[in-house]
Amino acid sequence: MMITVVVALLPCVLFAVYNTGFQANNAIAHGASALANWRTWLYTALGFAFDPTSILACMIHGALYFLPVYLVTMLVGGHAEVIFAIARKHEINEGFLVTGLLFPLTLRPRSRCGRSPSASASASSSARRSSAAPA
């Protein structure tokens, strides 16, 4: 029964991966600097440009953000499921597959420079106020 939910979530996951890559590529193509991290290194090492019009480039860039979170979620969730199944002498429930897909979908992308969301919001709102002020 839960496998039906997993199959129903696949279009959401695919769009989330594409949209994450598209937003990153679009920002970089319009002048934002690429982050200096392993994702950028691997993405450029694979020979991709930060092209928001390329569906494959957007999918690969988005997957570099989604897959690590998904793998950690499945690893931790799978181990917790096995531990509880052994302790309760029940069989392993497939519900952790749904949770493993839903949890990464609810997370927002990491803010730039590790700032908290409130710090990022206040910095961007003060930047807007200063650029809107007459000279």
C-alpha positions in Angstrom: 0.0 0.0 0.0 2.8 2.5 0.9 4.6 1.7 -2.4 1.7 3.5 -4.1 2.4 6.6 -2.1 6.1 6.3 -3.1 5.2 6.1 -6.8 2.8 9.1 -6.4 5.7 11.1 -4.8 8.1 10.5 -7.7 6.8 13.4 -9.9 7.1 15.7 -6.8 10.7 14.5 -6.3 11.6 14.9 -10.0 10.2 18.5 -10.0 11.9 19.4 -6.8 15.3 18.2 -8.2 14.7 20.1 -11.4 13.5 23.2 -9.7 16.4 23.3 -7.2 18.9 23.0 -10.1 17.0 25.5 -12.2 17.0 28.1 -9.4 20.7 27.7 -8.7 21.7 27.8 -12.4 19.4 30.8 -13.1 20.9 32.7 -10.2 24.4 32.0 -11.2 23.6 32.8 -14.9 22.3 36.2 -13.8 25.4 37.2 -11.9 25.4 35.4 -8.5 28.6 33.7 -7.7 28.8 29.9 -7.5 29.3 28.5 -4.1 32.8 27.2 -3.4 31.8 23.7 -2.3 32.0 20.1 -3.4 28.8 20.3 -5.4 30.1 23.1 -7.6 33.4 21.3 -8.0 31.7 18.0 -9.0 29.2 19.8 -11.3 31.9 21.6 -13.2 34.1 18.5 -13.2 31.3 16.6 -15.0 31.5 19.3 -17.7 28.2 21.1 -17.1 27.8 24.8 -17.4 25.4 26.8 -15.2 22.7 26.9 -17.9 19.1 27.3 -16.7 17.8 26.3 -20.2 19.3 22.8 -20.0 17.0 20.3 -18.4 19.8 17.8 -17.9 22.1 20.5 -16.2 19.3 21.5 -13.9 18.5 17.9 -13.0 22.1 17.1 -12.2 22.7 20.3 -10.2 19.4 19.7 -8.3 20.3 16.1 -7.6 23.6 17.2 -6.1 21.5 19.0 -3.4 18.7 16.4 -3.0 20.5 13.1 -3.1 22.8 13.6 -0.1 19.9 14.5 2.1 17.8 11.7 0.7 20.6 9.1 1.3 21.2 10.2 4.9 17.4 10.2 5.6 17.1 6.7 4.2 20.2 5.4 6.0 19.1 6.7 9.4 15.4 5.9 8.8 16.2 2.4 7.6 18.4 1.7 10.6 15.8 3.0 13.0 13.2 0.9 11.3 15.3 -2.3 11.6 16.1 -1.6 15.3 12.4 -1.1 16.1 11.3 -4.1 14.1 13.8 -6.3 15.9 12.9 -4.9 19.3 9.1 -5.3 18.7 9.5 -8.6 16.9 7.5 -7.2 13.9 8.4 -7.2 10.2 10.0 -4.1 8.7 7.4 -1.6 7.6 7.7 0.1 4.3 6.4 3.4 5.7 9.9 4.7 6.2 10.2 4.9 2.4 7.5 7.5 2.4 9.0 9.4 5.2 12.4 9.2 3.5 11.0 10.9 0.5 8.8 13.4 2.3 11.4 14.7 4.7 13.9 16.0 2.1 11.0 17.6 0.2 10.1 19.7 3.2 13.5 21.1 3.8 14.5 24.4 2.3 17.8 24.9 0.5 20.6 25.8 2.8 21.0 29.6 3.2 24.1 31.1 1.7 27.2 31.4 4.0 25.4 29.4 6.7 23.3 32.4 7.9 20.1 31.8 9.7 16.9 32.5 7.7 16.1 35.5 9.9 19.6 37.0 9.3 19.2 36.4 5.6 15.8 38.0 5.6 16.9 41.1 7.5 20.0 41.5 5.4 18.0 41.3 2.1 15.3 43.7 3.4 17.9 46.2 4.6 19.6 46.0 1.2 16.3 46.6 -0.5 15.7 49.7 1.7 19.1 51.1 1.0 18.7 50.6 -2.8 15.2 52.2 -2.7 16.3 55.3 -0.8 16.8 58.4 -2.9 20.3 59.6 -3.3 
